[in-house]
């Protein structure tokens, strides 16, 4: 069982953050056997497919640079020019083949763990020079698997190579009796066919190596329970910090709500347990809205602010409870309470007229109709 430096067993599966951090560092699953197999197999197929192109190109290179004019024999720099021209023509001929191999090498590399580029992976790590850690890696499970793979590759490739040479010996001897053009094309076909056979043996090793690399990468990414807890704290925030943030958010929300109380048209009370502040603007609102509500100490604070700002306080226990439990802050009142609130606002309008013009003081409404479905028993106070 894998352990960390503290001796704790890594029994937990890696989190998404752990895998993302590892990818940023260039730690992804990779299989060299898959790369070797893909490059060898595709290279052999390309070599066979392009054997005619290579034969014609080599014939042209040899014709142009091995047929030397008499005047060139007496010029010191002529051979250097022929060598440079031959190298240029050979590289131009081989360029498509090299491009194919490069593309396959890149695709095979990212096929298993995806594309990942990290400068951290390029940075020198002096701990790798530690001989004790080096010996630990050699005698680890991964080192043992690498040794088995190396021995298996050697035996397979050596055996298959010997078998291919034994079966193709007559073909290789026959090349000496062929002209240069057909001989070069035949060499390409023989070499390409041999590489395909060798690559086919590497498929067996790749089929064993890919699952092992995936399993080993997942094993290395495992975490201890302490690491999981620490990551959760870093990701979600420490409990005390989150609690403080929630407390500040509640205080800000309460402050904003209390700022709306002076703008209310009326505050309905229970009279002491609940308080709900309503505001209605017939030009911008389709129905009255709850701008503040609370119970116990919050209700007392709403009543005090309303009294300080001359907002009418109306005692209606049933309506106060119905508004408190049926609406959220900022919501319009439900349709079932329209009639009760309309009577309440009519009283508020009459009260304002009284404050302005005098006359007989209106009496607060006593029987505000609250439908049964909105009635809340007093024992829920």
N, C-alpha and C positions, 0 to 999 in steps of 0.2 A: 504494500500500500504506500502510495506516495506521501511524503511528509515535507513540511516546510522547515525553515530554519529553527522554529520554536519547538519542533518535534510533534506538532499537531498533524493528524492525518487529514489529507485532502480528500474528503468524502463527498463534498457538495459539487453539483454540476456547475460549470462556468456560467456566469450571468452574461447578458448581452453586452454590458459595459466592459466586462473582462475581455470578451472576445474582440470588441471594437478597439480597446486599448492595445491588445496584442497585435491586431492587424496594423495599427498605426506604427508599431515597432518593427513590422516586417515578420512577425511570428505567425505564419500560416502553414497549413499542411502542404508539403511539397514531396514529390516522388521523383528522384533522379532516374529511377529505372523506367518510369513512364516517359520521361524526356528522351532517354537514350533509345528506347524502343521506337518512339514516334519518329525521331530524326533518322534513325537507321532505316526504318521501313519506308518512309516517304522518300528518303534520299535514294534508296534502291529503285523504287518505282520510277522516280524522276530520271535516274541514270539510264534505265532501260528505255523509257519513253524518248529521251533525248540522245540516245546512242547515235542515231544518224547525224544529228547536229554536231555532236562531239567528233565523230569521224571526219566529217567534211571540214570542220574547223581545224582539227589537228593536221589534216592533210594540207590545208592551205598554209598553216603556220610553218610546217616543215618545208613545203615547196618554196615559200617566199624567203625563208631564212637559212636553209641549208644549200640552196642553189646560189652559189656566190659567183658574181662576175669576176673576170680576170682583173679588172681595174681595182676592185675592192681588195684584192690580195696585197696590193702595194700601198693601200691607204691605212694608216695606223688606227684611225677611229671608225673604220667601216664595221668591224666586228662588234664594237660597242653599240653602234646604231642597229645592227641586226638583232643583237640581244634585247635591246630596249623595245624594238618593234615586235619581237616574238613574245615578250612578256606582256606587252599591251594587248596584242591580239588574243593571247591565251586568257588573260583576265576578262576581256570583253566577251569571249566565248563562254567562260565559266560563270559570268555574273548572274544569269537567270537561275542557274543551279544553286548558287550561294544564297540568293534572295529567297528561294523556296525553303532552303534549310533554316535560314534565320526566322522566317515566318512560322514554320512548324515548331521551332524551338521555343518561340515566345508563346504560341497558342498552347502547346503541351504544358508549358510551365504554369500558365494561369488556369488551365482546365480544372485542376484539382482544388486549389485554394483561392482562385480568383486573382484579379490584378491587385498587387500591393507594392507600392514603392515607398521606402522609408530611408531617410538619411541616417537614422539611428542604427540601422543594420550595417551601414558602411563604416560607422565610427569604430576605431580600434577599441577592443576590450581586453585590458591587461590581465583580467582574471583567467582568460583562456590560456595564458602562459603558465598558470599554476600547475606544476606537475602532478600534484595530488588530485586536483579536479580532472586532469587529463586521464589519469589512471582510473578514476571513478567512472568516467564516460566510457573508457575502453571495456571495463568489466561490467557495465550495466546491461540491462535487457536489450536496449537498442544497439549497443555494441555487439552483443552476441548475435542479434538478428542480422546486422550488417556483415559479420563474419560468415554466417551461413549463406547469405546472398552472394557474397564474393566467391565462396567455394562453389556454389551451385552454378553461378555464371561461368566460372572457369571450366568446370567439367562439361557443361552443356555446349559452350562455344567451342572448346577444344574438340569435343567429340563430333559435333556437327561439321566443324571446319575440316577435320580429317576425312569424314564421310563424303563431303562435297568435293574435296580434292581428289579422292580416290575415284569417284564417279565421273569426274570431269577431266581426268588426266589425258584421255585421248583427244578431247577438244582442244586442250591447251597445246598439245604436241602438234595438232593440225594447223595451228596458227602460223607456223613457220613455212607452210607451203602456200599460204594465201598472199594476195597482193596487199599493199599497205592500207588501202581504203577499206575493203571488206574485213581485213584483219582487225583494224581499230574498232569497227562496228561490232565485230564478234567479241572482242575483249570487253566492250561496254556491256553487251548482253550477258556474258559469263559473270563478270564482276557484279552486275546488278542482280542477276538471279541468285548468286551466292549470298549477297547482302540480304535479299528478301528471305532466304531460308534462315540466315542467322537472326534476322529481326523477328522471325516467327518464334524462334526459341526464346527471345527476350520477352515475348508476350506472356509466357508462363510466369516469368519472374515479376513482371509488372502487375499481373493479376494477384500475386501474393503481396507485393509491396504496397500497392495503393490502399487496401483495407488496413494494413498495419500502420501506415503513416497517418491515416485518419484517426484510428484508435489511439495511437501514441500522442498525437496532437491534442486530442480531447483529454487524455490522461494528464498531460502536462498542464493543461488549462484548469484543471480541477482546483477547488478552493477549500480552505478550512472554514468551519462555521464562524470563526472570529473574523475572517476576511469578508465573508458575506455580510456580517453585521456591520463592519466598518464601512463597507461599500454602500449599504443601505443608508447609513448615517450621512455619508458624503452626498449621496444622490438625493435623498428626501429631506435632508437637513436634520440636525440634532433635535431631539424632542423639546428641550428647553427653548431652543431658538424658534421652533415652530409654534410653541405655546405662546411665546412673547409676540410673535407676528400676528397670531389670531387675536390676542388680546388687544393689540393696537388697532387691528381692523375693526373689532367690535366697538372700540372707543370712537373711532372715526365715523363709523356708521351711526352710532348713537348721537354724536355731535351734529351730524348732518340732519338726522331726524328731528332733534330738538330745535334746530334752526328753522324748521318748517312750521313749528307750532304757532309762532306769532302770525303766520300767514293764513292760519286755518279760520274757517267761518264759525265752527262750533266744536266743542269737546264734549263727547258723551261719556258719562261716568257710571260706575257701578253701585255705589258712589266711591268706594275706597280701593277695591281690588283691581278694577280695570279702568282704563281711560283710552278713548279712541278719538283722534282729531280728524275732522272732515273739512275738505275745501271743495268749493264748486264755482267754476267760472263758465257761465252759460255760453260764452263766445268761443271757448277753446276746449270745453269738456262735454262729452255726451252724457256723463253721469258723475255724481260726486265721487271723490277719491279719498282714500285713507292716506293721510300724509304723516301720521305718527300714531303709534299704539304701544301699549305696555301694560304691565301689571305690577302690583305692589310698589316698590320704590320707584320704578320707571313711571308708573301711573301717577304717583305723587309728584314727581318732577314735571310731568306734562301739565298737571293741574296748576302747579305753581307758576310755570311759565305762561300758561294761558291767562291766569289771573293778573299777572304783572302786565300783560299786553292787551287787557280788556277783551279777551276772546270769551264768548259766552260759555258757561259750564252748565250742561243740562244733565240732570240725574235721571237715567233710564236704565236700570240694571239689565232687563231682558235685551234691549237693543244693544247695549254696550257689549254684552257677552256674544250676541249674534254677530256683530261687526268684528269683534276680536278674532273669533274662531273661523269665520267664513271668508276673510279677506287677508291678503298679504300687503305689506307696506308698498304703497304706490299703485295698488290695484283700484279699479272702480268697484263700487259696491254692487252686490248681486241684484238682479232684477226683482227678486222676492222682497227686498227691503226698500224698494223705491218709495212706496207709499209712506212708510214710517219716516224715512229720511226727508221726504217732501214736507210732511207736517212739521218736522223739526226745523227745516230751513225757513218755512213760513213764519214760525215763531221767531227765529233769529232776525228775519227781515222786519217784523213788527217791533222787535226790541230795538233795532237800530233807529227806526222811525221815532220811537219813544225817546231815545237818547238825544235825538236831534231836535225834534219838534215839541217834545213833552206830551202831555195828555195822560190818558189812563195807561198804566203799565200793564202789558200783556201777561197772561198767566201761562206758565210752561205747560206744554201738552202732557197729559197724564196717561192716556191710553194709546200708546204708539203701537200699531198693529205689527206683530212679528209672526210670520207663518210658523207652523209647527216644525217644519224641517230645519228651521234656523234657531229654534229655541234650545238653549243650553241650560241644564239644571244648575241651580245655585251651588250644589255641593262640589262642582268642578272648579270653584273659585280658587 
